[in-house]
Structures are given as structure tokens and as C-alpha cells.
């Protein structure tokens, strides 16, 4: 009996170490992305034209970021309480909002490109790098949400196994902060 208990405790300790390592990697990734994105954005603001203004669609997408951040947090709270169906409902809502944000960003970026092509063509590579980095993070978050929906249906997200949804919450809060910084800078 003691041997079985020892094996279970050892396995739980290993699982906690793995989760801690995943959390640390996520934080490292988010911090390095934040620094890189902020650096690129500041560099871009130094060379952009004075009359450069965001199109109105970006105001709506900023509202979507705030709603997305709230909905993923509510989902996390429900999963933490083991209210799985409510957690899944908010997870689906977050997935839908994230997809709408992605669509709004594609439309807004294309509007910016058409409206300010003459300004952007002299700094086109920098604009493409910022845009690609931005869209990779949005699509990555969206794919992460899809993974979490599948994990829910395989009973892998619940109050005792909440690391994935917690990491998604950190990820989307960080993306929200980065977006708000970009929105303010531009």
C-alpha cells in the first residue's frame, strides 16, 4: 500500500513539474513576444506619417478584445468551480469573439494598406513583419481555444486539471494588453 501511495505521489509531483515548466515557457514566450512587438511598434511609430489614423473598424475590434478577455476569464472561473457546461459555453463564446476579432483585423489591415499604401510602401517590410507577428498570435490563440474545446470534450479540463484554461487566460490577457498598447500608439 505504501509503495502504491509513493508511486502516485511521485507521478503527481512529476505532473506538477511538467505543468510548472509549461507555465514558465508560456510566460517566457509572452514576455519575449511583448518586448519584440513593443519594440517593433515603437520603431514603426517613429517612422510613420503624422496623418496616419486607424480606421473605425479598429475601435470595434478593440471592444472585441475587451469582451474576449472578460469571457475567457469567466470561462476559467467556471472551470475552477467545476461548472463545466458554463465553462464550455464561455469558451465557445470566446472562440466566436476571437474569430470575429480576426475577421475585423483582416478587414481593418486591408483598409489601412489601401488607404496608406504610399506611406507604407517605404516601410513595407516593417509593416509586414508587425502584421505577420500580430496575425500569428491571433491565429495561435484561436487554435489554442479550439484545442481547449476538444480537451473539454475528452474530459481533460476540470477543477483538478485547469492548467490549459489558466494558460489560455494568461495568453489572451497578454494579447489584450499588447493590442491596447498598439491601439494607443497608432
C-alpha positions as semicolon CSV with decimal commas, in nm:
position;residue;x (nm);y (nm);z (nm)
1;X;0,000;0,000;0,000
2;X;0,283;0,241;0,085
3;X;0,452;0,160;-0,245
4;X;0,136;0,247;-0,439
5;X;0,094;0,571;-0,247
6;X;0,459;0,656;-0,312
7;X;0,415;0,591;-0,687
8;X;0,100;0,807;-0,701
9;X;0,267;1,092;-0,514
10;X;0,573;1,065;-0,737
11;X;0,356;1,078;-1,051
12;X;0,162;1,378;-0,918
13;X;0,488;1,558;-0,838
14;X;0,614;1,488;-1,191
15;X;0,290;1,621;-1,337
16;X;0,319;1,937;-1,128
17;X;0,676;1,989;-1,251
18;X;0,561;1,950;-1,611
19;X;0,277;2,200;-1,558
20;X;0,515;2,445;-1,392
21;X;0,758;2,412;-1,685
22;X;0,473;2,475;-1,932
23;X;0,363;2,780;-1,736
24;X;0,719;2,915;-1,729
25;X;0,758;2,860;-2,105
26;X;0,428;3,038;-2,170
27;X;0,538;3,334;-1,958
28;X;0,875;3,345;-2,132
29;X;0,705;3,332;-2,473
30;X;0,456;3,603;-2,380
31;X;0,720;3,829;-2,231
32;X;0,955;3,795;-2,528
33;X;0,666;3,849;-2,771
34;X;0,555;4,154;-2,577
35;X;0,905;4,303;-2,583
36;X;0,953;4,227;-2,953
37;X;0,611;4,360;-3,052
38;X;0,653;4,674;-2,843
39;X;0,996;4,736;-2,996
40;X;0,863;4,695;-3,349
41;X;0,565;4,918;-3,278
42;X;0,774;5,194;-3,125
43;X;1,011;5,174;-3,420
44;X;0,718;5,196;-3,657
45;X;0,564;5,495;-3,479
46;X;0,895;5,678;-3,519
47;X;0,884;5,646;-3,897
48;X;0,512;5,667;-3,972
49;X;0,343;5,970;-4,120
50;X;0,179;6,225;-3,891
51;X;-0,159;6,190;-4,064
52;X;-0,175;5,813;-4,015
53;X;-0,502;5,721;-3,840
54;X;-0,673;5,393;-3,770
55;X;-0,997;5,316;-3,949
56;X;-1,318;5,296;-3,739
57;X;-1,322;4,916;-3,757
58;X;-1,030;4,910;-3,512
59;X;-1,248;5,068;-3,243
60;X;-1,489;4,776;-3,275
61;X;-1,206;4,524;-3,267
62;X;-1,068;4,690;-2,952
63;X;-1,408;4,639;-2,789
64;X;-1,389;4,273;-2,902
65;X;-1,051;4,236;-2,728
66;X;-1,201;4,356;-2,401
67;X;-1,502;4,124;-2,435
68;X;-1,271;3,835;-2,525
69;X;-1,054;3,893;-2,220
70;X;-1,360;3,900;-1,993
71;X;-1,520;3,590;-2,147
72;X;-1,206;3,374;-2,121
73;X;-1,169;3,480;-1,759
74;X;-1,533;3,391;-1,684
75;X;-1,476;3,054;-1,851
76;X;-1,172;2,997;-1,628
77;X;-1,375;3,086;-1,317
78;X;-1,647;2,835;-1,410
79;X;-1,395;2,560;-1,481
80;X;-1,226;2,634;-1,150
81;X;-1,564;2,580;-0,977
82;X;-1,614;2,259;-1,181
83;X;-1,916;2,408;-1,358
84;X;-1,804;2,253;-1,684
85;X;-2,104;2,330;-1,904
86;X;-2,096;2,701;-1,818
87;X;-1,719;2,700;-1,868
88;X;-1,765;2,543;-2,212
89;X;-2,034;2,794;-2,303
90;X;-1,798;3,084;-2,231
91;X;-1,517;2,900;-2,405
92;X;-1,733;2,880;-2,720
93;X;-1,822;3,246;-2,678
94;X;-1,451;3,333;-2,650
95;X;-1,381;3,127;-2,962
96;X;-1,651;3,315;-3,155
97;X;-1,530;3,656;-3,034
98;X;-1,171;3,564;-3,122
99;X;-1,280;3,464;-3,473
100;X;-1,474;3,790;-3,513
101;X;-1,167;3,983;-3,393
102;X;-0,954;3,801;-3,652
103;X;-1,201;3,891;-3,929
104;X;-1,220;4,253;-3,816
105;X;-0,842;4,272;-3,808
106;X;-0,814;4,135;-4,163
107;X;-1,063;4,393;-4,289
108;X;-0,902;4,674;-4,090
109;X;-0,550;4,585;-4,202
110;X;-0,658;4,573;-4,565
111;X;-0,826;4,914;-4,525
112;X;-0,507;5,055;-4,375
113;X;-0,300;4,909;-4,654
114;X;-0,524;5,055;-4,925
115;X;-0,563;5,394;-4,757
116;X;-0,197;5,444;-4,666
117;X;-0,017;5,248;-4,936
118;X;0,203;5,541;-5,034
119;X;0,313;5,590;-4,672
120;X;0,354;5,218;-4,607
121;X;0,548;5,127;-4,920
122;X;0,863;5,298;-4,791
123;X;0,837;5,091;-4,470
124;X;0,654;4,794;-4,615
125;X;0,878;4,523;-4,471
126;X;0,840;4,655;-4,116
127;X;0,461;4,678;-4,160
128;X;0,452;4,321;-4,294
129;X;0,662;4,191;-4,002
130;X;0,437;4,361;-3,746
131;X;0,125;4,238;-3,926
132;X;0,252;3,882;-3,960
133;X;0,357;3,870;-3,597
134;X;0,018;4,009;-3,493
135;X;-0,183;3,762;-3,701
136;X;0,031;3,467;-3,591
137;X;-0,060;3,545;-3,230
138;X;-0,430;3,581;-3,307
139;X;-0,443;3,256;-3,507
140;X;-0,232;3,081;-3,242
141;X;-0,477;3,188;-2,972
142;X;-0,771;3,077;-3,183
143;X;-0,614;2,735;-3,239
144;X;-0,541;2,713;-2,866
145;X;-0,911;2,773;-2,796
146;X;-1,008;2,501;-3,043
147;X;-0,768;2,265;-2,866
148;X;-0,932;2,353;-2,533
149;X;-1,279;2,276;-2,671
150;X;-1,157;1,933;-2,781
151;X;-0,986;1,884;-2,444
152;X;-1,314;1,966;-2,271
153;X;-1,496;1,700;-2,473
154;X;-1,228;1,448;-2,375
155;X;-1,285;1,540;-2,006
156;X;-0,936;1,686;-1,970
157;X;-1,042;2,024;-1,832
158;X;-1,196;2,038;-1,486
159;X;-1,122;2,186;-1,144
160;X;-0,831;1,948;-1,082
161;X;-0,685;1,984;-1,431
162;X;-0,716;2,350;-1,514
163;X;-0,369;2,440;-1,639
164;X;-0,473;2,469;-2,006
165;X;-0,757;2,711;-1,946
166;X;-0,541;2,908;-1,700
167;X;-0,269;2,942;-1,965
168;X;-0,527;3,049;-2,222
169;X;-0,647;3,317;-1,981
170;X;-0,291;3,448;-1,937
171;X;-0,235;3,434;-2,313
172;X;-0,548;3,631;-2,400
173;X;-0,497;3,887;-2,124
174;X;-0,145;3,947;-2,257
175;X;-0,269;3,975;-2,615
176;X;-0,531;4,221;-2,496
177;X;-0,265;4,435;-2,329
178;X;-0,047;4,428;-2,640
179;X;-0,345;4,523;-2,859
180;X;-0,437;4,812;-2,630
181;X;-0,079;4,938;-2,646
182;X;-0,087;4,919;-3,027
183;X;-0,425;5,089;-3,035
184;X;-0,294;5,375;-2,819
185;X;0,030;5,406;-3,018
186;X;-0,145;5,426;-3,352
